[in-house]
């Protein structure tokens, strides 16, 4: 199969996984490891996190609703603390790979589940990181943010929206995401999905699929 297009998730692919930051926050607060992920996995389509990613609630409502959900699971944690650590560090090698793909005329897209918090698509807490993220986002042919379109992964519609925007068929696309639940609908639509566990693994797998060396 000849692929023409590479579609990226943002957090956990272009940047380090927010789960690493969540684990640090949990350690600081004396909470069980992966507690934040467990809160966000309960009622996965209707909880505070899901509603915030679709921009159905604002940051203040998320702060209190998340705190209520955490309390119901036995621990105290405000939503604002979670938002404060959300933006991950950029992986330079992934950005270099994106530039290489552009130079070789691959179409590129970014589908990100994000929330209307912080600065810009990457939810940065500093102007410096926001500017860095904005420069990366400008490289993509098209970007879809869940908080702007009101649809979030793993809803198949968001992948279809990207294909329509880029004018490609799913079978022409490689899709990278750090969550298996988000890779599954991409694969079911016909994309070649790569589950990202590290920047190095992602680039090795993408290089193998495309038959070209990426940094």
Secondary structure by P-SEA (a helix, b strand, c coil): ccccbbbbbccccccccaaaaaaaaaaaaccccaaaaaaaaccccccaaaaaaaccccaaaaaaaaaaaaaaacbbbbaaaaaaacbbbbcaaaaaaaaaaaaabbbbbbbbbcccccccccccccaaaaaaaaaaaaaccbbbbccccccccccaaaaaaaaaaaccccccbbbbbccaaaaaaaaaacccccccccaaaaaaaaaaaaccccc
